[in-house]
Amino acid sequence: MKFVQALLLGITMMVSLAWARPEVIFPKEAEVSNTTVISVFQVAELKEITGVAFNEIAKMPLVDQIEKQDSIVLSGEEISKKLRDLVKNSEILKKINPTFRIPSEVRIRIRQDGYSKEEIERSLRNVLVAKCETCKFQIRLNALPKMSSLNGIIDWTQDIKYGSFMIPVREADQFSNKWITGTVRVQKQVPVARKLIRFGERLQQEDLEIQETDITFVKEETPELSQVVGLLANRTLSPRSPVLLSDLKREPATRKGQVVKALVGDSVFEVSINASAEETGFIGDVIKIKNPETQKVMSAIVIDKGVVKVQ
């Protein structure tokens, strides 16, 4: 299994804790599959690293050629030098300035009889964490294919779904009809209803709390608490159920035909006039308004309930 080129180029992730510095953490000992190359991705844990930076670090070879041996011991100094050189030659890595936690020695055990379950779980966790840093994952591998050569490629570019998954394994760059199968369950701190919230009811801060919840089969991104407070329930929400944006609806800040306060001018000099909204709009929308005295139609951005700013 050589490291798949262009690994995980499609991986994106929600912005996670802004103050968390990216880390690459090496264990004192790790088991890997019997491959032609051993990369960082197979051995280390990658945290707060996504996209191109993830690829550059993950695909870096630690050992370029494996002879027939059961284990390899790498010095921490040797690994550190390779990583420092990698960062030195990458503008992206210099920008994120990752921290490397490396013990004095890293012992790598090489599984001779097939794919290493330990390595697959570690690599899969790296992929999943790159998508959701704040999630907790429970991984269960059901089946690993037999390794018929050292040229097998686990296709980590596939979009791995929560719940049951199948990851294809190719050999000699061809489809081999071999699969890694298993399940992933996901827990995350999300807004949940503290009580029964009825259809049409406005969500208040006291109606909600943050709770670690199973989101394995949730089909959309989970919102922050601040994103849902003040919105209207689009359906009845039961206690302890996660609150999703699809469960809610925004209340228009202006409605067609409504008299709105229109602000004209800048921070130095500003006046307000009454105008008629020609369109229904939410905060942030640009709508048409009409001056009832001149009948002039203007564009304005909705900045508050019943308030617009003429552009």
N, C-alpha and C positions, 0 to 999 in steps of 0.2 A: 504494500500500500504506500505508494509515494504520495507526497502531499499534493493535494489537488491545486492546480494552478488557478489563479484568479479566484481564490477562496473567498466565498461569502461576500462578493461584491455587492450583492443585493441587500445585505443586512443593514437595516436601519433601526433606529431605536428612539424612543421618547427621550427628551432631555431629562437626565437624572440629576441627582444632587449636585448642584453647580460647584460646591466647594470640595467635592470628592476628587482627589488626584488619581489619575489612572495608575494601576499597579499590575505588575507581572510577578506572580509568586511561584517560586520553585519549591517542590518538596525535597526532603532529604533522600527519598527513595520513590521510584515510580516504575510501573510495569507498562511496556509498550508492545505492540505487535511486531512481528518479524518483518521489517521493511527495509528497503534499500537506503532510505534516509530517515533520520529521526529529527523532527522539527519541534520548535517551541510549543506549537499547538498541541502536540501529543503528550507533553510532559507538564507544562505549567498551567496555572490558573490565571486567566486574564480578566481584570476587573476595570470597569469604567472605560473600556476601549471599544470603539466601533469603527465601521466603514473601512477606509483605506488604511488607517493607522492599525486597525485590527489585523488586516491582511499582511501588512509589512512585518509586524512582529511575529504573527502566528506562523508564517511560512519560513521564517529564518531557520536554516539547518543548524542543529546542534552537532550532529554526526553525519558526515556526507556519505560514508560507505561502511556498512556493517559486515564484518566477517562472521563466520560461523562461531558465535560465542554466546554465552548465556547472559552476560551482563557487561556493562561499561560503566566506569566511574569517571565523571567529569569534575574538574576542579571548579569551585565557584569563581575563581579568578579568570579562568578560561571563558566561562559563560559570560561573565561581566564584560570582558573585553569585546567579545563578539557583539553584545548588545549596545555597548557604548559606541562602537564603530557604526552600527546600524543607525543609531540616533543621529550621530554626527553627520551622516550622509543623507538624512531625510528631513526636509523642511517641515513636513507634517508631524513627525515624531518630536522634533525640536519644539514645535509649538505646544504640543500637549504635555511634554516633559514628564514622561512616566517614571514611576518609582520601581526599582527592581529589588525584590527580596530574594536573595540567593544564599543558601547555606554554603559552608566551606567546601562541601563535596555533595554531588548529586549522583546517586547510584541508580542506574537504569537497568532494570531486568527485562530481558528480551524473551517474549513468549515464543517458543519454537514451533508449537503445534497449532497455530492459528491466530485469529484476532484476539487481542486482549480486551476482555470485558471492562477491566479497570480503565484502560485508555479510552475506549469508546464512550463510557459514561463521562469521563473528564472532558473529552472533546465536545460531546453533545452539550454538556453544561456550559462550556465556553460559548457555544453558538447561542444557546437560549439566553444566557445572561447578557450577551451583547444586544439582544432584542428587548430585554426588560431587566434592568439592573436591580430594581426594587422587588422583584418577584422571588419567591422560593419555589424550587422545583423538586419534585419527587420523581426520579427516573427509574423505570423498570425495563430491563432488556429481556425480551422473550426469546429471541433466536439470533444467533450470529452465523453467517455462512462459513463454510470451510474455505481455507485459504489455499488456493492451488498454485500460486506463484507470489513473488515479492512485488509484482507490478499491479496488484489490486488497488483500486482507487475508490475510496468512500466519497460519494458525491455530496459534500456538505453544502453545496450551493442550493440544494433543494430547500423549499420553504417547509420547515418542519412544523407540523400542526400540533397543537396541544391535544391531549387525549391519545388515541392510537396513532402511531406513525410507522412509515416504511421508508428507509433510506437506501437507495440503490447503490450497489457495488459494481464497478466496471473493472474489466481486466483487459490490459493492453489497449486501453482507450476505446473499448467496445462494450456494448451492453451485454451483460452476462446472465441476466435474470437471477441475480443473487440480491438478497435484501437483508438489512438489519431491521428487525421489528421490535416494537416495544410500546410502552405507554409513558406519557408525561402528565403529571398532575401539577397544577399551578396554584399557589397561594399568594395573595397580595393584599396590602392595606388599602381598602377602598371605602368610599362613603356608603353607609347602609342606613336604612330607615329605622329609627328608634321605636316608631309606633306605626299604626295603620295610617297611611296617607291616601286620602281619597282623590278620585279623578277631579281635576280642576283646582285642587288645593295648592296654594303657594308654599314652597318649601322654605322653612325657616331654619336658622342655625340650630335651634334646640330640637328640631325634628330629626337631626342627623347625627351620626357619629362615625369615626373611622374605626374599622374593624378588619382583622385579617380574615379573608374570605376565599373560598375556592372559586377561581375564575376560569377553570379549565375549559368550560364550554361556552364562555362568554365570547361573542363573535365581534365585539368592537372594543376600542380602546376605553379603558376605565378613566373617568374624569377625576379631577381634583375636587375637593370639597368646595372651594371658592367658585368653581364653574357651575355648580348646581343650586347654590343658595339663591333664592329669589325667583327661580323658574317655577312653572306650573306643571303639576303632574298630568301626564297625558294618559295615564291609566292608574288604577288603584295599586299602591305599593304596599306589600305586606311587611310586617316587622322583620328585621334582620336581613331583608333582601337587598342585594347590591343595587345602587342607584346609577342608572346609565343615562347618557344623553338622549338615547332613543325613547326613554320612558318619559321625557319631559318636553315641554315646549316653551318657547320664549313668548312673552307678552309684548305686542307691538308698542313702541314708544310713541308712535303717531299713527293715526288712522285717517283714511281718505275722508276729506270734508271737515276734519277737525281744525279748530282755530289753534295755531301754535305760536309760540314766542320765537321770533326770528332775530338773531343777533347779526348785526352788520358792523364791520370795522375790524380793528386789530386791538392789541393789548394796550396801545396808547390811547385810542379813542374808539369807543364802541357805543352803538345805540341799538335799541330793540324796537321792533314793530310787530304788530299782529298780522299774521298771514294765514292763508288757508292751505292745508296740506292737500296736495293733488294725488298723493299716493300713501299707502300704508307702509311703514318702515320700522325697522329695529334700530337700536343704538349702533352707530357705525355705518348705517346705510346712507346712500345719497339719494334724496328724493326731490321731486318737483314741488315748489310752493308758489302760491299766487298772492301778489299784493292786491287786496280787495279795492284799494283806492285807484291804483293805476292799471289794474288787470295784467300787470307784467308777471310773467312766469319765470322763476329763477330756480337754480339748483342749490340745494343746501344739504349739509350732513347732519344727521340726527345725533345730538350729543347727550340728550337726557330726555326723560319722559315729557313730551309736549314742548321741547326746546330744540331748535335747529340753528346751525351756523351757516350763513350764506357764504357760498364759495366765490 
